Structures are given as C-alpha cells and as structure tokens.
C-alpha cells in the first residue's frame, strides 16, 4: 500500500501550511485593530434591553396588502425613526415569509419600551373637516341636519357615533389606519371628546418637514410645526378657505394621527402659506417623538404589537456568565479527555481547539462590525456544540492513525495514510452540520437563527483548522523522536496499541 504523491508532498512541508495559517490569523487580528472591532456585540438576552415583535394587521379583504415590499418599506421607516432618536446599537429586521412575516425590533438598555411604543406607530396623519362633535360618552344620535349633512354621513355612521364610548381604553388605541376617502368617527387622545369627521383632504405624505418647538409666549407649551409640499400646501389652503365661513363645529379641522384626534382647531382664516402647527398639551418628549415619526412618513401597514421581552442588564450579565462557564467547562472536559486518552498526541487537539477558538473570536468581532452580528445565548449554545464537532474531527483522524500503527506502519506513514482515509469522513460530517445549520437559519426565527448561524460559522472554522493546523502539526510531530520512537506517553506507541509487529514497515 502506498500514499499518494499529494500526501507525501504535504508531509514534506507542514511548516509552509502552518505559516500561511499564522499569516491569515495575523491579518484578521490586524483588521480587528484597524476597524476598532474590539468587543463582541451581545444580544439583548446577554446585555439587557427590550425586544418586540410587530405583526401586520390584516383587515378583511386586505390579504394582498401584506407584501414583501410593504414589510421592507416598514422596516426602513422604523429604522430611520429609531436612528433619529439616537438609540445606539438597535436592530430592526424582518423575519418569516408571506403573511407570517414579522418585524423584530430590539432596543438595548432601559429606554427600549418607550422607543418601541413610538416606532411601532403607523403615524398616518390626516387633516379632516369636523362634521359633528360631542362629549366622549355614549349619547343620543344627533338629529340636526346641519351638524350631520346627509350627503356625507349615513344613518349607520350616526348610530356608531352615538354609541361610541371614548372613556374605554380600547377606543383610545386608534385604528392604526383609517380610510382616507370616507367619513369616520374618532375619539380625541384624552377620551373627552368624539367626532364625526369628513374624508381626509390633507395627508401625512404631503408633509415635507416636521419639527418640535415651544411657545415661549403661550405658557411654554410644546407643539409640532409642519411644512407641506406643493401638493399639501394647495390642499391645506383649500380646506382652510372653505371652512372659515361655516358654523361650529364645521369650521374646525381635525388633525388625526393613527385614527385619534390630536387637536381640532377652529379655522378663522385661510392658510395659504403651507405651514401648520399641531398642539395638544404635548410634553417635550412627546412633541419631539411625534415630529420624528412624521418626518419619515407613515408605515405602509398597520401593526399589532406581539410578544414583548424585557431583560434587565443584571439578568443579561448572569446569562452571559452562565453561558461562558458552560463553554469553558465543556472545553476543559474535552481537553482533559484528549490528554488522558491520547497523551502526547493530545497536544494537537489542545492546539486545534485553541486555534479554532481564536479564529471564531476574531470572526465574531469582525462580523459584529461589518454585518451587525450579535452573540446571543442561543449563539453560545451553537459555539459549545461546535467544540464537540471540532473534537470529533481530530478523534476520527487520531483513531485512523492508531489503526495504521496497529497494522505495523511507521508513525510517519500512518499519519499520511490515516489522513487520506479520515479526511472524507471529516468533510462529510462537517457538511452535514453545515447543511443543518443553513436549513435552520433559513426556516427558523428568533434565537434559533442565532444558534444556526454560530453553528455553521464554527463548523466552517473546524474544516479550516483540521486541514491547515491539525494535519500539518501532526505531520510535524511525527518527525520528532519522542513520537516516532513510540514513547509510551506519545499516545501512538506500537506496544501500547497492540501492533502486529514492533518492527515498522513502510507502506
């Protein structure tokens, strides 16, 4: 039996392969230092924060409205809103497919819940003429034709208006998105008043600029200033000029945000300038938040808030420490087993695991900087599983070497022949893990994706280390007298392995 020329060549130059691997690792280290990626990005379950799932709200007959394009547009708008609030290291991403597609918002720190409340708003702004108004409690249906023009309001809408109770919390959530082309009923934000409103004449998409300001001459009240584009300027001038001559409450224009009336000012004269103000007893934070969501436009879909998870920084630190402890214990047990069972040959397994760990850590740093990779508790679990995969690779190889030694081969010949027979098994086993990781990543959501990504990444690293470190280092050690002479502590002693003949023979 003879080894291939390729194997002999590889055996002759293990130093070159180890040198190339060292250069690659140094290049990664230099890249880490140059890019400033000095810390692994941790997920919310490890550092604390808030995570919320937004599920598209599908009204009857609107199944086709939830498209990939609409979800992607919503993700872009929400991300802009979050960034405008100065929230560092936040994440907004879509998961799933079809009508099951969701948006996951992850906000680190203690302010996450307020930010999530804000960015999930549809922020559909409408300007509507007030047709009728009343106190927020249920009342008799209005009968004054002047208050509810027959051309605009149906008896059914009148009945709904009369029955509407704005003191109930469910009626103060807003509709998320209302029909701009039809009259609606709506409560104000406080629940004190309710309105019948005509179809929308000015829309939020016609706002070109929104800023928060404070009225220093009017009791330091906060407001939001709006500047309309050309289309909005004309529409706003038309509605304000038309209602000025009408009697109350029809000379009022309601400013409606997500189905709730923010304010309904009386219009005394036409406003052709294209500027408007939204007032409504805002705090500074409320005014600034409203301006931020309006300037980036409304979401194309209405969303229901699904699962909300909050993790305190203390709990996150505890989970991180527990995950790291589990990883170190697993690594220590594998190293101890390798040294006790393979003795001197266990040096290779120790080195392989350390090199693999170094590569994985550097990749975690760089991927966090380049693509926003975050390490979660599930990701740590994937890395721990990868320790076993790496250990399995060198165990397969070592056992093939020992089998060859038992058959009477010299150690140097056994190293090469064993590698030829073991590498296919190693490749197949690793690719099975990679395929499983890819499928999990594509079809799973949430933390399972983090597990899958980490498992796939570390398995690729295992392939690199086995070919570029484990095999060359084993070849190099086989040339040392301690191993080639079959020392009892080498782990490859022919006598200890029960070789057929102590006399070596070349293949």
Protein Blocks (a to p, Z undefined) as FASTA:
>chain_A
ZZdfklmmmmmmmmlmmmmmmmmmmmmmmmmmmnopabccddfklnopadddddddddeh
ilmmmcfklmmmmmmmmmmmmmmnopghiacddedehjlbccddddehjklmmmmmmmmp
noiacddddfbdcdfbdcdddfbfklmcfklpcfklmmmmmmpcfkbmklmnonoiacfk
bccddddfkopaccdddddfbdfklpcbdcddddfknopaacddddddfklmmmmmmmmm
mmmmpccfklcccddeehiafbdcddfbdcfkopacddehiafklmmmmmmmmmnopafb
dcdddddddddfklmmmmmmmmmmmmmmmmmmmmmmmmmmnmmmmmmmmmmmmmmmmmmm
mmmmmmmmmnopacdfklmmmmmmmmmmmmmmmmmmmmmmmmmmmnopafklmmmmmmmm
mmmmmmmmmmmmmmmmmmmmmmmghjllmmmmmmmmmmmmmmmmmmmmmmmmmmmmmmpm
klmnopaklopafklnopabfbdcdZZ
